[in-house]
Amino acid sequence: MSETVFPKNFMWGGAVAANQCEGAWLEDGKQPNITDVMVGINATDPGLVWNEETGRWEMKLDSEKVYLSHDGIDFYHRYKEDLGYMAGMGFNAFRTSIAWSRIYPLGDETEPNEKGLQFYDDLFDEMLRLGMQPVITLSHYETPLHLMTEYGGWANEKMIDFWMNYVTTVFTRYKNKVKYWLTFNEVNNMYRRPVVSAGILSVKPYDKTNPLAISEKEKWDSYCNLVKANAMTVKRGHEINPDFKIGCMLSCSAVATYPFTCDPDDVLGALNLQRISAFYFGDPFCSGIIPGYVRRQMREEGYSFRMSSEDLELIKTYTVDFFSFSYYRSGTYSKEVENAYDTGGIRGRENPYLEGTSPEPWKWPIDPKGLRYTLNTLYDRYHLPLFIVENGIGLDEGPDENGVIADSFRIHYTKEHLLQVKEAILDGVDIMGYLYWGPMDIVSAGTGEMKKRYGFVYVDRFNDGTGTLKRSKKQSYDWYREVIETNGASLDR
Ligand code: BGP
């Protein structure tokens, strides 16, 4: 009996996103994407103002704010050093995104930006040279801003053509370098963060003081366009390279939503939350259907569902090859309280049975068994290979007087979650791999800060934008290296 439960071809590594690490936000032809006008995707005041003259939203950054993502951790210029650190841990896979607006800066061009294409050629070459499979997200909250201000983003079905032009370009360009593709990062967060998650702006706004205000019609039009585009992406990808593995990518912390009591209202509420937060995209992407509970929600929101029979046939035929997702924490549903949400998932009543939460100010609940629950729930529902492409813990930490970063809490968090991945493998769940989120410190998605550090590698940059950008190993670096080297066997020691 081999010393480990993890399959020998298990993909071990880490994940980042272009908008949270590359920087170079306007370099080599790149134009802004929606995250470039926000300090974190939870921001309630994006840098957009309505111009009555032009009848458009336009970018207006706040001089009082520090947009850390504009320089990120300078991955655009330092990726060889960073990938060297990743290779030092023995990664055989590395996830990042292609910034759509490096390839088609405005989004509606017919010809791509060669400098943008060349950057990702160089990046993927380096990953392959170091023995890492690229796992590439086609859009990680990175819709070109011009497509949103000019066309309304995904609320406009023209987006499907712009998207397919982009996807065809990068599938063709990298068809011999990239095998694993993810479509829309956490697009299911549309239910609470539609502007960033689904790349939508209201071009006929009912509230010209609030760019985040979109109508139910714009939301559901976007949903239908995204579901169709996802199927067309799978179709096109397999035409360009039949060996491509194309997966969806959903935020699934909210799948681990527990009923706070055995009151049927809490049980039904928890089921409904799983549906409206994750399954409403998982079902079309994986099972090729628009489920009845979605059509009921549409009806109750006054939206007349109008997908043609050809489109319904398309989404039925071209479902994804695997299901990838992020998991950070679990939550509870109680009919007694108003539930809140952030990049980690639902925040209802605190679960008294968990070991605790991450430190202030984020206080994300720590629930490793929630990952085993989520893996089994998703596998039972979709019977597709599952790929954990985000799991990690953000901590406010720094070097001690000897320059050591003793991040034992990160080792604890990651070990406990990996032990539950092992349990799920023993449960018979087909798991492709585990990519730790933020293997080097990068800019937080939710809050746009550097203070929330996920990395095994520390990056000397701070919320005020100062710092040398120097990289250094934390104690968890060698711990994770050994986990990979032993293919998970060291977890049991
Ligand atoms: C997910 C995003 C990632 C990542 C993660 C952690 O929603 O896909 O971009 O950032 O959240 O969230 P945060 O950075 O806010 O801690």
Residues whose N, C-alpha, C, O or C-beta is under 5 A from the ligand:
A	BS01	BGP	A17 E186 T343 G394 V443 S444 A445 G446 T447
